[in-house]
Amino acid sequence: MVRRRRFSRDFKKDAVRMLGGGKRTVTEVSQELGVRPDMLRKWRKLFEEDQESAFPGHGGIRVGDEELIRLRREVRCLREEREILKKAVAIFSEGRPK
């Protein structure tokens, strides 16, 4: 079983900076650093999208995702409350005379 390698945020940023300016190819840099070319391309894409929140690390959350996570949590809670109310209405409406 192959153990998965982990790279630090600084390592990834440095690797992307080595590609900067187009002086060196992805293949050259990937061979020098010992990483796959497709990983290096992915890192470059993430870094170009948002340099500040690129490579958040273990369990890190990107800046724009905080609100999304909060809203999903709120939706889950509201759905649970709705289901409880549906069950309560069903229970209380059973005993009513028609």
N, C-alpha and C positions, 0 to 999 in steps of 0.2 A: 504494500500500500504506500503510495507516494504522499509525503507530507506536504501540505500546502504552504507555500512561502508567503510571508507577509512583508510588505514594504511600507516604510514610514512615509508620512506626508512630505517631509523634506526631500526624501529620496525621489519621490514621484515628481515633485516640483523641479528638482535639479535635472531629472531625466528629460522633462518637457523643455526646459530651458536649453538643454544641449541641442535640441532640434531647432531652436529659434533661429530665424533668419534664413532657413533653408540651406545652410552651409553643409550640413551633414544629413544623410538619409536616415530614415527610420531603421533600416536594416543595419547600418553601421553602428548606430547608437545602441540598438538592442543587443547586438553581438558583444559590444564593449561592456555593457552592463550585465549581461547574462539574463535578459528577460525576453519574452516572446514579442515579436513585432506588433502583433495585434493588441497586446496589453499596452504597449507604448502609444499606439494610435488612440486607444480608448482613453488613456490618461490625458493625451493632448486635447481630445475633444472635450472632456470634462473640464479641463483647465481653461480652455477657450470660452466655454459657456459662462463660467463664473469663477474668477480667480479667487475671490474671497472665501467662498464656501466649498471649493473643490476639495475632494479627499477629506471628508469629515472624520474618518477614523471609525473606531469600534463603537457602533451604536450611535454615532453622531448624526445629527439632524441638520439638513441644509436649511438655510435661513427661511426660504419660502414654504417649507414643508411643515413648520410648526403650527400654522393656522389650519392647514389641511388635517393634520392629526387631531387637533382639538375639535374640529367640526365633525370628523368621523366618530370620535368618542361621544360627542353630543347626540348625533343621529342614532347611534347604538342605544344610548340611554333612553331616548324618546321612543324608540321602537319597543323597548322592553316595557316602558310605562303604558304604551298603547295596548300591548297584549294583556297586561294586568287589568286594565280598565275593561277590555272586551270580556274577559273572564268574569269580572265582577258584575257586569250588566247581565250576562247570561245567568249567573247564579241568582241574582235578585229578581229577574224576570220570570223564573221558573215558578216561584211561589205565588204569583199574582193570580187572582181569579179572573176569568175571561168574561 
